[in-house]
Amino acid sequence: MQETDPGLIRAAIAGDVGAFEQIVRLHQQSVWRYLRRLLGDPAAAEDVAQETFLRVYRRLPTYAFRSRFSTWVFQIARNAGLDELRSRARDERTRRAVRPVPATADGPATARVEIDAALATLPVDQREALLLVEVLGLRYAEAAVVLAVPVGTVKSRVFGARVRLAAWADAGQDREEAGDEM
């Protein structure tokens, strides 16, 4: 992920709308991808990404250049995403609907649905840690800053997510093999 030029950040803080637009263009795709996986809903991710950049704009004067700008933006995106999850009913948060895979589907669309289904089985804390480290490529220390937890906690959550995903994949393989025998 390309890091934002400090001069561009300073210009945006000073009120340069064009500079802020460049910042948004630089980060919007990765923020949306993160939120889409976190929320499991592309439309909600788009709304929350817009909310994220609204918050970024409002909070620009508070950015102190102590961490990477992208880490700061992902902290805001994470908080906006968690706010969205909290606003959903408790049932919806714990029992995420898994879209069925059509019998005739194959290729990347099927893989994407299966990945989304697997991620939906993870607790939110494990899902967000896994997304930050594996999908967005943040280092554990950077993910720890975004999540506001110790580095060891991030490592533990990523490990737990990997274990759960492996179990999920094994269970799917067992179901396929049982279906082949019939």
N, C-alpha and C positions, 0 to 999 in steps of 0.2 A: 504494500500500500504506500503510495507516494505521500510524503509529508508536506504539509502546507508551509509555504514561505512565510517567515515571520513578518516580513514587510507587508505582505498581503493581509495578514491578520491585523497588523497595526492600522492599515488603511481602512479595513472594515470597522474596527473599533472607532476610528475617527469619523465614521459615517459614510464612507465610500460604498454606495450600493453596488456598484460594479464589482468591487473587490469581494463583497459578501456573496454575490452571485457566483463568482469563480470558486469560492470556498464551497458553496452548496454543490456545484457541478463536480468538484473534486471528490466529495464525500457521499453524495446522495445514493449512488448505486450500492456501495458497501453497507451503508446504514439501512437501506431498504432490504438488502439480502439478509442482514442480521435480524431485522425485525420480522421479516416474513417467516424465517425459521423459528424465531422465538414465539411468535403469535400463531403460526400455522394458518394464516389467512392473508393472501396477497393484498386484498382491498384494505383490510385493517392496517397492514404494514405500511401501505401508502399513506393512509391518514396519519398514522403515528409518526412516520418519517417527516411529514409536513409539520406536525406538532414539534418534533425534535428540532427542526431548523428554526422554527419560531422561537423556541426556548434558547437555542444557540444565539440567535440574533439579540434577544433580550439580555442574555448573560455575557455577551462578548466583553463588556468592560470589566468583568470579574476574572477573565482569563489571565493568569499570572505568569505564563510561560515557564512553569515549574515542571510540567510534563509535556509529552508530545500532544499536539493539538488534536490529533485523531483519537487519542486516548480520552481526552476531555470530551470530545463530541460523542464517543461511544458511551461514556458515562451518562450523558444527557439522554442518549437514545435508549439506553438500558432503563433509566428511570421512567421515561415516557412509556416504554413497553410494559414495565411492571405496573404502572398506573392503569394502563389499558386492561391488563390481566385482572387487576383488582376490581375493576369496574364491571367485569363480567360476573355472572352468577357463580356461586361456589361450585355448583354442579358442572357448569360449563368448563370451569378451570380444571377440575379433576378428571372429568370424563370427556376428553376431547374427541369429537367425532372424527373417525377415520374414513376418508373417502374410499369407497370400494374400487378395486382395480377391475376394469372391464375385462371380460374373458378374451376379447380379441386384441387387447392393447399389448404393445411390445415396444421395445426401444427406450429412448431417454425419458419419455413421458411416464412410462411404467416405473422406471427407476426413481424418478422424482417423487412420484406418489408413494412409493415404498419408503424412501428416505424420510419424507414428511411423516408417514405413519410411524416409523421407528422413532423419530424425534419426539413425536407426540406422546409416546409412552414414557418418556423421561420426566422426572420431576423438574420444575422450572429452574432450580438452582444448578442442576447438572446440565440441563439443556443449554442454558446461557453460557456456562463455562466452556462447554464443548464447542459451541459456535464461535466464541471469541478466539479460542486457541486453534481449533482445527479448520474452521471455515475461513475466518478472517485473518488467521496467521499471526495473531498477537502473541507475544512472549508471555510466559506465565506471570511475570512481574507486571506487565502492562494490563493483563486481564485482571490481576488482583486490584489494581488501581481502579479500573472500570467498575468492578463488582464491590469495591470497598471491603475486601476480606484479605486475610493473609495469603501469601503465595502458596503455602502448604494446603490451604483450603481449596484453592483453585486446582492444584494437582490432584487432591483427593476427589473433587467433584468430577474432573475430567476422567480419572481412572474409573470411578463409579459409573459414569455414563458409558464408557467403553465396555465395561463388564455387562451392563444391562443391554446394550445394543448387540453384543455378541450372543447373549442368551436369547434375545428377540430373534436374531437371525437363525440360531440353532432351532428354535421352536418352529419357525417358518419352514426350515428344511425338513424337520420331522413331519410336519403336516403334508408337505409335498410328497415325501416318500410314502406316507400312509395312503395318500390319494392314488399313487402309482400302483400300489399293491391291489387296489380294488378293481 
